[in-house]
Amino acid sequence: MIMTINETQDEIIEEFELFDDWADKYEYIIDLGKKLEGMPEEQKTEDNIIKGCQSRVWLNARKENEKLVFEADSEAIIVKGLVHMLIRVLSGHTPQEIYDADLYFIDKIGMSQHLAQTRSNGLASMVKQMKIYALAYQ
């Protein structure tokens, strides 16, 4: 059974509750980044670069069976971990579900307070781009 966006967010929150300090949480995000499949080189185009990110981040979406599937990659391993979580939460849902999603897990795991301002802005840009794709595919 496919989990809802909120069920996946709650699962990520539970995973982060296993760690006591931010060093461990960062390590976990880096591990997630290593699991990100990335995307084909031919998809790493100027059109797929997310503006407003400190390091280069590519994001692409395609529609499969009325659901959006996201692919992403980044030069920075921590960013790969962040985008991995976003893809885990949003990929495989309808454009409407993605557009309507309230991504509360970012605040609940303390990400907003612990990321540098530039990373925080980049994360917001990634979320914004995913919502733009959702709107475009509706």
C-alpha positions, 0 to 999 in steps of 0.5 A: 500500500502506498503511504500518504504524504503525511504518513511518509512525513511522520515516518521521517520525523520518527526516524529523526527522533532516534538521534540525540544530537545534530551531528548524528542527524547530519550524518543520517542526512548524508547517508540518505544523500548517498542513497539518492539515485541521482539522474541521467547526465542528459537531464542535468540541464540548465532548465533543470537547475533549481535557482536559489541553491548554494550548490547546483541542484537538478530536479526533473518531474514526469507523469506516470499513471496520473502520479508525478515522479521526481528525479534529482541530483546535486553536487553537495552530499547534504543537499542530496540528502535533503532532496532525497527526503523531499522526493520520498515524501512527494514522489508517486503522488498526484499533482493535486496532492503534491500541490496541496501538501503541507510539508511540516516534517522540515520544521518538526525535525528541526531542519529550519533551525539547523540549516545555514540560511543559504541551505534553508533558502535552497530547501525552500527553492526545491519545495517551490519547484516541486509545487510548480511541477505539480501545478504544471502537470495538473 
